């Protein structure tokens, strides 16, 4: 028995016997927004650079377009290329499609958000906190700063993530017996302004919840400027270091609040502050939320690989506490933090 144990130690510690770890990045947002694509890769490279056996780690990218089947094609290519772990598939529809076809690959999704318990396999890890945490945080905030105002909700009905958010917000409002009105709009529609004009009488001095992306949300805010509204939104309003909604609105004095998963500005979070310093020194730019999530996903994978480089990645044993708040401990996975 001692001889067998000794031989196992030699095999595991000897790189000649170890399998290479292939980290695969896949997403569609990075193809349309190159800055995010670069930060995606940078986060993975930074994690690998700190690993003692980095020569055993390969990094591959599979960025795809917006067509419905492109995510499946990318996933098939990653299976054929023997990927060890996948980071990506941020869009909810992509995540659901891929997970149904996944048998054993570990997948980390930075942004796929769910209301309630995700109907996903044990191989799928999503970073984003449950959407009810977002809605609860925003509604509590709105009750503090916008008391006795009517509630208006705008939702992009052709965006799955917005519909998931709507479930969470409806529950948060109804549980408090708060009345609200919902406007359903289409992403990219040129009729948004006319809808707002037709309902201008009810769209003033309200708490307006925008379950929409940056482009649509900024159109709504600009159209309702100077009507004394307070706006609340999702984390789509911007990253922790670049508030993209701010660049699109005309009146910079509008009151806009939104939740986000991470906050690099929070100086009390030493792990994130250290990561930001390290990232900026290497790439001469601030990290995005995506780069931090990718760093954590790859770092957790490296910990699992270090424990057993001979088999497929197993996250039941490694103990990992990430910079974003994710954690693996005692075969339990915890999701990321939330800040306003």
Buried (B, 14 or more C-beta within 10 A) or exposed (E): EEEEEEEEEEEBEEEEEBBBBBBBBBBBBBBEBEEBBBBBBBBBBBBBEEBEBBEBBBBBBBBBEEEEEBBBEBBBBBBEEEBBBBBBBBBBBBBBBBBEEBEEBBBBBBBBBBBEEBEBEEBBBBBBBBBBBBBBBBBEBBBEEBEEBBBBBBBBBEBBBBBBBBBBBBBBBEEEEBEBEBBBBEBEBEEBEEBBEEEEEEBBEBBBBBBBBBBBBBBBBBBBEEBEBBBBBBBBBBBBBEBBBBEBBEEEEBEBBBBBBBBBEEEEBEBBBEBBEBBEEEBEBBBBBBBBBBBBBBBBBBBBBBBBBEEBBEBEEBEBEBBBBBBBEEEEBEBBBBBE
